[in-house]
């Protein structure tokens, strides 16, 4: 019986260049360059023409976990293509009902002052490759790496987390209203 080879072809979008060095991808496009390393000894990556082939090694038995990894890596590579061509952004809403919050950026720190009347400001360190803009009561996080943009938005939201208070009454904080990758309304 012939052995089945399991693989997925992923077409490279126009205007995007991809270099594969073992398990390391270097993807370049209009908005920038991303370098990502995928560590799985059972999965191989090849560039054939204008497509990337993600496949399982031929000398091992194929399992359902291998199929899961192949599809996961396909989704990650699609996100790399989208990031270097279009970019990602997330939006957060600033809600202050009890005390007026003051949010500012200085250098690579975002500081949240007067949160629930606190005297010491809460700070969040900004990631490299992510741009944060504050306009009115909205925070916009932009970047080419979907994971970094999402983590930065989550870190800002987490900085205004409230404990030991009733969330129905104390509704102050910064809340994610649009995640990276969601369509604009």
N, C-alpha and C positions, 0 to 999 in steps of 0.2 A: 504494500500500500504506500502511495506517495505521501510525503510529509507536506502538510499545509504550511504555507508561509503567511503569517498575519502581518499586515502593514496598512498604513494610512498615507495617502498622498495629500499634501497640503500645498496649494498653489501660492506662489509668492506674488503679492500685489505689485502693480506697476509703480515704478519710482522707489522701490524698496530693494536694498541690497542685503544679502545674508551671507555671512561667513560662518562655517561650522568647523571647529577645531576639537575633534573628539566629542565631548558632551557639552562644549561651550558654544553658545550662539552669540554672534555679534550682529545686531540688526540695525541698519542705518536707514533713515528716511528724511522726510521734509522737516520734521520738528526736532530731530536729534538722533541720538544713538543709545541703544540699551545693550548691555552685556549680561547674559544669564547663563548659569550653569545648571544642568540637569544631571543629578547623580543617581543613576540606576544601571548596574552592570548588565541587566537583562535586555535593555532597550538600546537600539542603535539608531543613529540619525545619519541620513545621506542627503546630499543635494544633487538632484538629477535635472539638469536643464533649468526650467523655471518652476520647479516644485521641490518640496522637501518630503522625503520619505521617512516615516517613523515606523520602525519595525522591531519585532522581537528577534533575538539572536536565533540562528538556525540550529545550533547544536544543543539547545535545551528544549524541554517539553513546554509547550504553550499552555498557559493557565488563564483563568478568568481575571486574575490580578494583573497579568500582563496586558490584557485588553483594557482594563481600567487605567493603567499607567499610560498606555498609548493615547487614549482619549483625553486624559488629563493634560498630557504634554501638548496635544493638539490645541486644546483650549488656551493654554499658556502662550503658545507661539502665536495664535490668532490675536491675543491681547497685545503681544509685542508688536505685531504688524499694525494694529489699530493705534497703539501709542505713538509709534514713530511717524505715522502719517497724519493722525487727527489730534491725538492727545486725550487725556481724561480730565474731568473736573468733578468735584463734589461741592455741595452747598450745605451750609449750616445756618440755622436761624438763631439769633440771639434773643432770648426771652428774659426780661427782667421785670417782675411784678412788684417786688418789695423794695429793692434798692437799685438805683441806676448803675449798671455795670459800665466800666470803661475798659475796652479791649484795644491794645496797641501792639505794634511790632517794633522791636528795636534790635537790630542786628539779626541774630538767628534765634531770638526768643520772642514768643508771643506771651504777653502778660495780661492777666484778667484782674482788674482792680475793683474793689468794693463789691465783690461777689457776696451776697447776703450780709453786707455790712462788715466783712472781714477786713482787718487792718493790713494784713500781710497779703500781697498779691500772689495769685497762683500763676505759675509759669509753665510753658510747654516749649521744649526745644524743637525747632523746625528742622526737618530733614533736608539733606542736600538733594537737589533735583526737583524740589517741590516749591511752588510759589503760592503764597497765601496773601489774599487781598481782603480788606475789610471795607465795605461800603454800607453805611447806615447800620441796619440791624441784620446784615447778611455777611457771612464769611464764605469766600470762594477759595477752594484749594485746587490748584492746577498742576499738571505734570504729565510726563510721558509714560511713567510706570504706574500701572493700575494698582498694584499692591502698595506702593509707597503713598499714593494719593489717598487710598482707603484707610491706611494705617494712620496717616496724619490727621484725617478727619475724625477718626475714632479716638485719637489721643486728645484732640481738642474737646470732644464731647466728654471724655472720661475726666478731664481736668475740672469740669464743673459738676461732677457727680455729687449728689447729696445723700448723706447717711443720717440715720436717727431723726429724720423729720418726715412728716406726712407729705408724700408726693402730690396729693390732691390739693394741698394748700400751697406748698412751696414749689411752684412750677418754674423757678428760675433756672437758667442754664443755657448752654449752646447745644442745639439738637440737630442731627443730620436730617435734612429734608430731601436730599438727592445724593445717591451713592454714585461712585464712578462707574460709568458704563450704562447707566440708565438714560433713556431718551429724555430730551428736554420737553417740558410741557408748554 
